[in-house]
């Protein structure tokens, strides 16, 4: 007796991508990502999370111009695995990002100048897994609003699966982001953390 042949899916998508799509359909409002070959599910953001993103969007407004765009929830295709992608809360991308679409509403990491995450209940993803994933993707700057530990992290200069520079900032500090993102942006850590406080 022989076993029946297993036919590959006709849409060409891997079982992992199909499962991520099924989860997205069943869990509206949740963020579904594949990082390191593992599906991660982030619950919908609370009010302070969303309010802090609105404030940050305004802080980054000078970058939303001819050369770059500031976009919430844009997907980045990650080179670490065949199906890996993330959806950062906020990103600064080259203005021609649309020409660099890869798949699944995700874009080539080469167009990302900065990614920013505001931590949620699964903050370990932002503080650990995504550090490696974004570094491997060579995203030049990664900013984390760490609501769990009341800190703001700025990571720069990706090398292999980590960042060469990782500065942690406390309330009362003002952080000048590197000019490589496109213009001078200074973040008020106190204001950001206060707004983001659950």
Secondary structure, DSSP 8 states (H G I E B T S, - for coil): ---------TT---HHHHHHHHHHHHSTT-EEEEETTEEEEE----HHHHHHHHHHHHHTGGGSSSSEEEEES-EEE-TTSTT-EEE-SEEEEETTGGGGEEETTEEEGGGEEEEEEE--TTHHIIIIIHHHHHHHTT-SEEEEEETTTTEEEEEEEEETTEEEEEEEE-TT-EEE--GGGSS--EEEHHHHHHHH--
